[in-house]
């Protein structure tokens, strides 16, 4: 299991190297970003489970339209803890 402290340090170092002055900075395609996000969510859910959608919203997280629908739907907590974006994206 990876050390979260090392992950945070690595991401901080990578973020420090990014130049925000470049107006022509290359952007990753949306499809690639979605695949990376889905892979990270699978990894997270396998290790300890995901926060429920209502918890995410309560902590100030932004929800997509589909997540908002699941949040207000009369479904179980288990259903509200699924990675709904993996289904729609």
Biopython code that builds the backbone (N, CA, C, O; Angstrom):
import numpy as np
from Bio.PDB.StructureBuilder import StructureBuilder

atoms = [
    (1, "UNK", "N", (0.842, -1.170, 0.000)),
    (1, "UNK", "CA", (0.000, 0.000, 0.000)),
    (1, "UNK", "C", (0.890, 1.237, 0.000)),
    (1, "UNK", "O", (1.774, 1.353, 0.850)),
    (2, "UNK", "N", (0.679, 2.166, -0.935)),
    (2, "UNK", "CA", (1.546, 3.326, -1.028)),
    (2, "UNK", "C", (1.388, 4.258, 0.176)),
    (2, "UNK", "O", (0.314, 4.363, 0.770)),
    (3, "UNK", "N", (2.479, 4.921, 0.512)),
    (3, "UNK", "CA", (2.479, 5.879, 1.614)),
    (3, "UNK", "C", (1.890, 7.200, 1.130)),
    (3, "UNK", "O", (2.392, 7.788, 0.172)),
    (4, "UNK", "N", (0.822, 7.673, 1.787)),
    (4, "UNK", "CA", (0.158, 8.903, 1.356)),
    (4, "UNK", "C", (1.069, 10.104, 1.507)),
    (4, "UNK", "O", (0.983, 11.044, 0.717)),
    (5, "UNK", "N", (1.939, 10.095, 2.504)),
    (5, "UNK", "CA", (2.867, 11.195, 2.700)),
    (5, "UNK", "C", (3.811, 11.336, 1.513)),
    (5, "UNK", "O", (4.094, 12.447, 1.064)),
    (6, "UNK", "N", (4.294, 10.207, 1.009)),
    (6, "UNK", "CA", (5.180, 10.234, -0.155)),
    (6, "UNK", "C", (4.419, 10.691, -1.394)),
    (6, "UNK", "O", (4.958, 11.446, -2.203)),
    (7, "UNK", "N", (3.171, 10.242, -1.557)),
    (7, "UNK", "CA", (2.353, 10.665, -2.692)),
    (7, "UNK", "C", (2.143, 12.167, -2.676)),
    (7, "UNK", "O", (2.279, 12.828, -3.705)),
    (8, "UNK", "N", (1.809, 12.715, -1.499)),
    (8, "UNK", "CA", (1.582, 14.149, -1.370)),
    (8, "UNK", "C", (2.849, 14.925, -1.712)),
    (8, "UNK", "O", (2.794, 15.945, -2.400)),
    (9, "UNK", "N", (3.988, 14.440, -1.229)),
    (9, "UNK", "CA", (5.270, 15.104, -1.502)),
    (9, "UNK", "C", (5.564, 15.090, -3.001)),
    (9, "UNK", "O", (5.985, 16.103, -3.560)),
    (10, "UNK", "N", (5.344, 13.951, -3.653)),
    (10, "UNK", "CA", (5.579, 13.830, -5.085)),
    (10, "UNK", "C", (4.687, 14.784, -5.864)),
    (10, "UNK", "O", (5.160, 15.487, -6.758)),
    (11, "UNK", "N", (3.389, 14.816, -5.531)),
    (11, "UNK", "CA", (2.465, 15.702, -6.235)),
    (11, "UNK", "C", (2.814, 17.169, -6.006)),
    (11, "UNK", "O", (2.682, 17.991, -6.913)),
    (12, "UNK", "N", (3.258, 17.494, -4.803)),
    (12, "UNK", "CA", (3.673, 18.876, -4.521)),
    (12, "UNK", "C", (4.878, 19.258, -5.353)),
    (12, "UNK", "O", (4.942, 20.367, -5.884)),
    (13, "UNK", "N", (5.846, 18.340, -5.474)),
    (13, "UNK", "CA", (7.030, 18.612, -6.283)),
    (13, "UNK", "C", (6.657, 18.791, -7.755)),
    (13, "UNK", "O", (7.178, 19.678, -8.431)),
    (14, "UNK", "N", (5.763, 17.954, -8.239)),
    (14, "UNK", "CA", (5.327, 18.078, -9.633)),
    (14, "UNK", "C", (4.591, 19.398, -9.860)),
    (14, "UNK", "O", (4.798, 20.063, -10.875)),
    (15, "UNK", "N", (3.744, 19.767, -8.925)),
    (15, "UNK", "CA", (2.990, 21.015, -9.056)),
    (15, "UNK", "C", (3.918, 22.223, -9.048)),
    (15, "UNK", "O", (3.665, 23.203, -9.750)),
    (16, "UNK", "N", (4.995, 22.162, -8.257)),
    (16, "UNK", "CA", (5.949, 23.275, -8.202)),
    (16, "UNK", "C", (6.664, 23.484, -9.530)),
    (16, "UNK", "O", (7.115, 24.593, -9.817)),
    (17, "UNK", "N", (6.775, 22.440, -10.342)),
    (17, "UNK", "CA", (7.484, 22.532, -11.624)),
    (17, "UNK", "C", (6.626, 23.093, -12.751)),
    (17, "UNK", "O", (7.143, 23.418, -13.820)),
    (18, "UNK", "N", (5.342, 23.207, -12.525)),
    (18, "UNK", "CA", (4.440, 23.671, -13.575)),
    (18, "UNK", "C", (4.527, 25.177, -13.697)),
    (18, "UNK", "O", (4.429, 25.900, -12.706)),
    (19, "UNK", "N", (4.710, 25.641, -14.913)),
    (19, "UNK", "CA", (4.750, 27.072, -15.182)),
    (19, "UNK", "C", (3.361, 27.531, -15.609)),
    (19, "UNK", "O", (2.812, 27.045, -16.598)),
    (20, "UNK", "N", (2.802, 28.463, -14.859)),
    (20, "UNK", "CA", (1.482, 28.975, -15.193)),
    (20, "UNK", "C", (1.565, 30.144, -16.172)),
    (20, "UNK", "O", (0.534, 30.661, -16.602)),
    (21, "UNK", "N", (2.784, 30.567, -16.531)),
    (21, "UNK", "CA", (2.962, 31.684, -17.448)),
    (21, "UNK", "C", (2.713, 31.295, -18.895)),
    (21, "UNK", "O", (2.433, 32.164, -19.721)),
    (22, "UNK", "N", (2.804, 30.048, -19.214)),
    (22, "UNK", "CA", (2.658, 29.592, -20.593)),
    (22, "UNK", "C", (1.197, 29.629, -21.018)),
    (22, "UNK", "O", (0.349, 28.977, -20.408)),
    (23, "UNK", "N", (0.904, 30.399, -22.073)),
    (23, "UNK", "CA", (-0.474, 30.476, -22.564)),
    (23, "UNK", "C", (-0.803, 29.306, -23.490)),
    (23, "UNK", "O", (-1.970, 29.054, -23.789)),
    (24, "UNK", "N", (0.220, 28.600, -23.939)),
    (24, "UNK", "CA", (0.014, 27.479, -24.858)),
    (24, "UNK", "C", (0.391, 26.156, -24.205)),
    (24, "UNK", "O", (0.934, 25.262, -24.854)),
    (25, "UNK", "N", (0.102, 26.045, -22.933)),
    (25, "UNK", "CA", (0.420, 24.811, -22.228)),
    (25, "UNK", "C", (-0.437, 23.677, -22.804)),
    (25, "UNK", "O", (-1.649, 23.827, -22.959)),
    (26, "UNK", "N", (0.196, 22.551, -23.117)),
    (26, "UNK", "CA", (-0.588, 21.426, -23.657)),
    (26, "UNK", "C", (-1.535, 20.878, -22.598)),
    (26, "UNK", "O", (-1.203, 20.825, -21.414)),
    (27, "UNK", "N", (-2.706, 20.476, -23.039)),
    (27, "UNK", "CA", (-3.709, 19.908, -22.137)),
    (27, "UNK", "C", (-3.942, 18.455, -22.513)),
    (27, "UNK", "O", (-3.926, 18.076, -23.684)),
    (28, "UNK", "N", (-4.156, 17.668, -21.490)),
    (28, "UNK", "CA", (-4.458, 16.256, -21.732)),
    (28, "UNK", "C", (-5.877, 16.144, -22.278)),
    (28, "UNK", "O", (-6.764, 16.892, -21.866)),
    (29, "UNK", "N", (-6.095, 15.210, -23.207)),
    (29, "UNK", "CA", (-7.448, 15.003, -23.732)),
    (29, "UNK", "C", (-8.399, 14.558, -22.617)),
    (29, "UNK", "O", (-7.996, 13.862, -21.685)),
    (30, "UNK", "N", (-9.651, 14.966, -22.724)),
    (30, "UNK", "CA", (-10.657, 14.619, -21.711)),
    (30, "UNK", "C", (-10.778, 13.118, -21.521)),
    (30, "UNK", "O", (-10.958, 12.638, -20.402)),
    (31, "UNK", "N", (-10.679, 12.386, -22.608)),
    (31, "UNK", "CA", (-10.793, 10.920, -22.521)),
    (31, "UNK", "C", (-9.684, 10.339, -21.643)),
    (31, "UNK", "O", (-9.934, 9.435, -20.845)),
    (32, "UNK", "N", (-8.461, 10.855, -21.788)),
    (32, "UNK", "CA", (-7.342, 10.387, -20.970)),
    (32, "UNK", "C", (-7.552, 10.760, -19.506)),
    (32, "UNK", "O", (-7.313, 9.942, -18.618)),
    (33, "UNK", "N", (-7.997, 11.990, -19.249)),
    (33, "UNK", "CA", (-8.242, 12.416, -17.874)),
    (33, "UNK", "C", (-9.326, 11.552, -17.228)),
    (33, "UNK", "O", (-9.213, 11.192, -16.056)),
    (34, "UNK", "N", (-10.368, 11.220, -17.979)),
    (34, "UNK", "CA", (-11.443, 10.385, -17.443)),
    (34, "UNK", "C", (-10.933, 8.983, -17.108)),
    (34, "UNK", "O", (-11.315, 8.406, -16.089)),
    (35, "UNK", "N", (-10.074, 8.440, -17.963)),
    (35, "UNK", "CA", (-9.535, 7.093, -17.701)),
    (35, "UNK", "C", (-8.638, 7.088, -16.470)),
    (35, "UNK", "O", (-8.674, 6.153, -15.670)),
    (36, "UNK", "N", (-7.834, 8.136, -16.323)),
    (36, "UNK", "CA", (-6.958, 8.240, -15.148)),
    (36, "UNK", "C", (-7.802, 8.376, -13.886)),
    (36, "UNK", "O", (-7.542, 7.709, -12.884)),
    (37, "UNK", "N", (-8.808, 9.235, -13.935)),
    (37, "UNK", "CA", (-9.688, 9.441, -12.786)),
    (37, "UNK", "C", (-10.370, 8.131, -12.397)),
    (37, "UNK", "O", (-10.423, 7.781, -11.218)),
    (38, "UNK", "N", (-10.889, 7.410, -13.386)),
    (38, "UNK", "CA", (-11.565, 6.138, -13.103)),
    (38, "UNK", "C", (-10.602, 5.134, -12.481)),
    (38, "UNK", "O", (-10.972, 4.408, -11.558)),
    (39, "UNK", "N", (-9.368, 5.086, -12.981)),
    (39, "UNK", "CA", (-8.379, 4.160, -12.423)),
    (39, "UNK", "C", (-8.056, 4.522, -10.976)),
    (39, "UNK", "O", (-7.922, 3.639, -10.129)),
    (40, "UNK", "N", (-7.930, 5.813, -10.694)),
    (40, "UNK", "CA", (-7.668, 6.241, -9.323)),
    (40, "UNK", "C", (-8.836, 5.902, -8.398)),
    (40, "UNK", "O", (-8.625, 5.492, -7.256)),
    (41, "UNK", "N", (-10.054, 6.068, -8.880)),
    (41, "UNK", "CA", (-11.223, 5.752, -8.069)),
    (41, "UNK", "C", (-11.327, 4.254, -7.798)),
    (41, "UNK", "O", (-11.709, 3.846, -6.701)),
    (42, "UNK", "N", (-10.988, 3.434, -8.794)),
    (42, "UNK", "CA", (-10.991, 1.982, -8.583)),
    (42, "UNK", "C", (-9.966, 1.596, -7.524)),
    (42, "UNK", "O", (-10.231, 0.759, -6.661)),
    (43, "UNK", "N", (-8.806, 2.211, -7.601)),
    (43, "UNK", "CA", (-7.744, 1.924, -6.639)),
    (43, "UNK", "C", (-8.172, 2.340, -5.233)),
    (43, "UNK", "O", (-7.958, 1.608, -4.267)),
    (44, "UNK", "N", (-8.775, 3.516, -5.130)),
    (44, "UNK", "CA", (-9.229, 4.021, -3.834)),
    (44, "UNK", "C", (-10.344, 3.154, -3.262)),
    (44, "UNK", "O", (-10.331, 2.831, -2.074)),
    (45, "UNK", "N", (-11.311, 2.775, -4.102)),
    (45, "UNK", "CA", (-12.424, 1.971, -3.607)),
    (45, "UNK", "C", (-11.972, 0.580, -3.191)),
    (45, "UNK", "O", (-12.564, -0.015, -2.290)),
    (46, "UNK", "N", (-10.930, 0.050, -3.833)),
    (46, "UNK", "CA", (-10.421, -1.270, -3.464)),
    (46, "UNK", "C", (-9.706, -1.225, -2.121)),
    (46, "UNK", "O", (-9.723, -2.203, -1.374)),
    (47, "UNK", "N", (-9.084, -0.104, -1.814)),
    (47, "UNK", "CA", (-8.313, -0.035, -0.576)),
    (47, "UNK", "C", (-9.174, 0.278, 0.644)),
    (47, "UNK", "O", (-8.963, -0.306, 1.707)),
    (48, "UNK", "N", (-10.141, 1.191, 0.513)),
    (48, "UNK", "CA", (-10.910, 1.536, 1.707)),
    (48, "UNK", "C", (-12.335, 1.988, 1.433)),
    (48, "UNK", "O", (-13.027, 2.385, 2.370)),
    (49, "UNK", "N", (-12.784, 1.949, 0.244)),
    (49, "UNK", "CA", (-14.141, 2.396, -0.051)),
    (49, "UNK", "C", (-14.202, 3.904, -0.226)),
    (49, "UNK", "O", (-13.383, 4.638, 0.328)),
    (50, "UNK", "N", (-15.161, 4.353, -0.987)),
    (50, "UNK", "CA", (-15.301, 5.770, -1.292)),
    (50, "UNK", "C", (-16.262, 6.429, -0.312)),
    (50, "UNK", "O", (-17.124, 5.772, 0.272)),
    (51, "UNK", "N", (-16.101, 7.738, -0.141)),
    (51, "UNK", "CA", (-17.076, 8.498, 0.642)),
    (51, "UNK", "C", (-18.386, 8.496, -0.123)),
    (51, "UNK", "O", (-18.402, 8.405, -1.351)),
    (52, "UNK", "N", (-19.470, 8.595, 0.603)),
    (52, "UNK", "CA", (-20.758, 8.665, -0.085)),
    (52, "UNK", "C", (-20.905, 10.031, -0.753)),
    (52, "UNK", "O", (-20.232, 10.992, -0.378)),
    (53, "UNK", "N", (-21.775, 10.104, -1.728)),
    (53, "UNK", "CA", (-22.001, 11.346, -2.452)),
    (53, "UNK", "C", (-22.499, 12.450, -1.508)),
    (53, "UNK", "O", (-22.015, 13.578, -1.605)),
    (54, "UNK", "N", (-23.451, 12.172, -0.593)),
    (54, "UNK", "CA", (-23.863, 13.224, 0.344)),
    (54, "UNK", "C", (-22.709, 13.739, 1.223)),
    (54, "UNK", "O", (-22.637, 14.933, 1.514)),
    (55, "UNK", "N", (-21.810, 12.837, 1.644)),
    (55, "UNK", "CA", (-20.644, 13.265, 2.427)),
    (55, "UNK", "C", (-19.750, 14.188, 1.610)),
    (55, "UNK", "O", (-19.265, 15.203, 2.109)),
    (56, "UNK", "N", (-19.541, 13.826, 0.358)),
    (56, "UNK", "CA", (-18.711, 14.647, -0.529)),
    (56, "UNK", "C", (-19.311, 16.033, -0.680)),
    (56, "UNK", "O", (-18.600, 17.034, -0.595)),
    (57, "UNK", "N", (-20.617, 16.095, -0.905)),
    (57, "UNK", "CA", (-21.313, 17.382, -1.055)),
    (57, "UNK", "C", (-21.233, 18.192, 0.233)),
    (57, "UNK", "O", (-21.002, 19.400, 0.191)),
    (58, "UNK", "N", (-21.422, 17.537, 1.378)),
    (58, "UNK", "CA", (-21.389, 18.222, 2.671)),
    (58, "UNK", "C", (-20.013, 18.824, 2.961)),
    (58, "UNK", "O", (-19.912, 19.840, 3.648)),
    (59, "UNK", "N", (-18.954, 18.197, 2.439)),
    (59, "UNK", "CA", (-17.595, 18.696, 2.655)),
    (59, "UNK", "C", (-17.183, 19.724, 1.607)),
    (59, "UNK", "O", (-16.023, 20.134, 1.555)),
    (60, "UNK", "N", (-18.143, 20.143, 0.764)),
    (60, "UNK", "CA", (-17.854, 21.188, -0.212)),
    (60, "UNK", "C", (-17.433, 20.694, -1.578)),
    (60, "UNK", "O", (-17.054, 21.495, -2.432)),
    (61, "UNK", "N", (-17.490, 19.391, -1.805)),
    (61, "UNK", "CA", (-17.126, 18.837, -3.105)),
    (61, "UNK", "C", (-18.167, 19.167, -4.161)),
    (61, "UNK", "O", (-19.359, 19.252, -3.868)),
    (62, "UNK", "N", (-17.708, 19.351, -5.388)),
    (62, "UNK", "CA", (-18.629, 19.622, -6.492)),
    (62, "UNK", "C", (-19.100, 18.300, -7.077)),
    (62, "UNK", "O", (-18.328, 17.346, -7.178)),
    (63, "UNK", "N", (-20.350, 18.251, -7.455)),
    (63, "UNK", "CA", (-20.937, 17.049, -8.022)),
    (63, "UNK", "C", (-21.366, 17.311, -9.453)),
    (63, "UNK", "O", (-21.782, 18.418, -9.796)),
    (64, "UNK", "N", (-21.262, 16.277, -10.290)),
    (64, "UNK", "CA", (-21.783, 16.390, -11.651)),
    (64, "UNK", "C", (-23.306, 16.178, -11.593)),
    (64, "UNK", "O", (-23.852, 15.845, -10.541)),
    (65, "UNK", "N", (-23.961, 16.370, -12.697)),
    (65, "UNK", "CA", (-25.420, 16.239, -12.760)),
    (65, "UNK", "C", (-25.864, 14.852, -12.286)),
    (65, "UNK", "O", (-26.826, 14.738, -11.527)),
    (66, "UNK", "N", (-25.183, 13.819, -12.720)),
    (66, "UNK", "CA", (-25.571, 12.460, -12.365)),
    (66, "UNK", "C", (-25.347, 12.184, -10.880)),
    (66, "UNK", "O", (-26.164, 11.519, -10.243)),
    (67, "UNK", "N", (-24.250, 12.689, -10.330)),
    (67, "UNK", "CA", (-24.006, 12.520, -8.899)),
    (67, "UNK", "C", (-25.069, 13.251, -8.078)),
    (67, "UNK", "O", (-25.509, 12.760, -7.039)),
    (68, "UNK", "N", (-25.470, 14.414, -8.549)),
    (68, "UNK", "CA", (-26.515, 15.174, -7.857)),
    (68, "UNK", "C", (-27.834, 14.397, -7.860)),
    (68, "UNK", "O", (-28.558, 14.397, -6.865)),
    (69, "UNK", "N", (-28.142, 13.740, -8.971)),
    (69, "UNK", "CA", (-29.353, 12.917, -9.043)),
    (69, "UNK", "C", (-29.294, 11.759, -8.054)),
    (69, "UNK", "O", (-30.284, 11.455, -7.388)),
    (70, "UNK", "N", (-28.131, 11.113, -7.960)),
    (70, "UNK", "CA", (-27.980, 10.010, -7.012)),
    (70, "UNK", "C", (-28.082, 10.538, -5.585)),
    (70, "UNK", "O", (-28.652, 9.876, -4.717)),
    (71, "UNK", "N", (-27.536, 11.717, -5.340)),
    (71, "UNK", "CA", (-27.565, 12.297, -3.995)),
    (71, "UNK", "C", (-28.995, 12.502, -3.504)),
    (71, "UNK", "O", (-29.295, 12.246, -2.338)),
    (72, "UNK", "N", (-29.880, 12.964, -4.392)),
    (72, "UNK", "CA", (-31.253, 13.244, -3.963)),
    (72, "UNK", "C", (-32.197, 12.053, -4.146)),
    (72, "UNK", "O", (-33.338, 12.086, -3.687)),
    (73, "UNK", "N", (-31.722, 11.011, -4.813)),
    (73, "UNK", "CA", (-32.562, 9.832, -5.055)),
    (73, "UNK", "C", (-32.752, 9.023, -3.764)),
    (73, "UNK", "O", (-31.859, 8.988, -2.917)),
    (74, "UNK", "N", (-33.906, 8.380, -3.617)),
    (74, "UNK", "CA", (-34.149, 7.555, -2.434)),
    (74, "UNK", "C", (-33.529, 6.162, -2.587)),
    (74, "UNK", "O", (-34.236, 5.165, -2.730)),
    (75, "UNK", "N", (-32.192, 6.116, -2.552)),
    (75, "UNK", "CA", (-31.477, 4.839, -2.682)),
    (75, "UNK", "C", (-30.623, 4.625, -1.440)),
    (75, "UNK", "O", (-30.431, 5.541, -0.641)),
    (76, "UNK", "N", (-30.118, 3.420, -1.289)),
    (76, "UNK", "CA", (-29.338, 3.055, -0.099)),
    (76, "UNK", "C", (-27.999, 3.797, -0.045)),
    (76, "UNK", "O", (-27.530, 4.344, -1.043)),
    (77, "UNK", "N", (-27.406, 3.799, 1.140)),
    (77, "UNK", "CA", (-26.090, 4.413, 1.326)),
    (77, "UNK", "C", (-25.046, 3.717, 0.473)),
    (77, "UNK", "O", (-24.123, 4.353, -0.036)),
    (78, "UNK", "N", (-25.194, 2.404, 0.318)),
    (78, "UNK", "CA", (-24.249, 1.656, -0.515)),
    (78, "UNK", "C", (-24.301, 2.164, -1.958)),
    (78, "UNK", "O", (-23.263, 2.327, -2.599)),
    (79, "UNK", "N", (-25.497, 2.410, -2.461)),
    (79, "UNK", "CA", (-25.635, 2.941, -3.825)),
    (79, "UNK", "C", (-25.031, 4.343, -3.928)),
    (79, "UNK", "O", (-24.477, 4.712, -4.964)),
    (80, "UNK", "N", (-25.141, 5.110, -2.859)),
    (80, "UNK", "CA", (-24.614, 6.477, -2.866)),
    (80, "UNK", "C", (-23.097, 6.505, -2.712)),
    (80, "UNK", "O", (-22.485, 7.566, -2.832)),
    (81, "UNK", "N", (-22.482, 5.350, -2.446)),
    (81, "UNK", "CA", (-21.030, 5.274, -2.315)),
    (81, "UNK", "C", (-20.364, 4.704, -3.568)),
    (81, "UNK", "O", (-19.144, 4.545, -3.603)),
    (82, "UNK", "N", (-21.148, 4.398, -4.585)),
    (82, "UNK", "CA", (-20.578, 3.889, -5.830)),
    (82, "UNK", "C", (-19.930, 5.008, -6.626)),
    (82, "UNK", "O", (-20.298, 6.173, -6.480)),
    (83, "UNK", "N", (-18.977, 4.661, -7.460)),
    (83, "UNK", "CA", (-18.353, 5.637, -8.360)),
    (83, "UNK", "C", (-19.266, 5.768, -9.583)),
    (83, "UNK", "O", (-19.053, 5.113, -10.603)),
    (84, "UNK", "N", (-20.260, 6.604, -9.465)),
    (84, "UNK", "CA", (-21.271, 6.765, -10.519)),
    (84, "UNK", "C", (-20.643, 7.305, -11.799)),
    (84, "UNK", "O", (-21.144, 7.030, -12.889)),
    (85, "UNK", "N", (-19.564, 8.064, -11.690)),
    (85, "UNK", "CA", (-18.922, 8.627, -12.892)),
    (85, "UNK", "C", (-18.324, 7.535, -13.766)),
    (85, "UNK", "O", (-18.221, 7.706, -14.981)),
    (86, "UNK", "N", (-17.932, 6.429, -13.174)),
    (86, "UNK", "CA", (-17.400, 5.318, -13.974)),
    (86, "UNK", "C", (-18.477, 4.759, -14.904)),
    (86, "UNK", "O", (-18.174, 4.272, -15.994)),
    (87, "UNK", "N", (-19.710, 4.832, -14.475)),
    (87, "UNK", "CA", (-20.819, 4.330, -15.287)),
    (87, "UNK", "C", (-21.139, 5.299, -16.426)),
    (87, "UNK", "O", (-21.330, 4.879, -17.567)),
    (88, "UNK", "N", (-21.197, 6.592, -16.115)),
    (88, "UNK", "CA", (-21.627, 7.547, -17.139)),
    (88, "UNK", "C", (-20.495, 8.038, -18.024)),
    (88, "UNK", "O", (-20.764, 8.506, -19.131)),
    (89, "UNK", "N", (-19.249, 7.955, -17.595)),
    (89, "UNK", "CA", (-18.151, 8.424, -18.432)),
    (89, "UNK", "C", (-17.450, 7.238, -19.064)),
    (89, "UNK", "O", (-16.489, 7.416, -19.812)),
]
sb = StructureBuilder()
sb.init_structure("model")
sb.init_model(0)
sb.init_chain("A")
sb.init_seg("    ")
for serial, (resi, resn, name, xyz) in enumerate(atoms, 1):
    if name == "N":
        sb.init_residue(resn, " ", resi, " ")
    sb.init_atom(name, np.array(xyz, "f"), 0.0, 1.0, " ", f" {name:<3s}", serial, name[0])
structure = sb.get_structure()
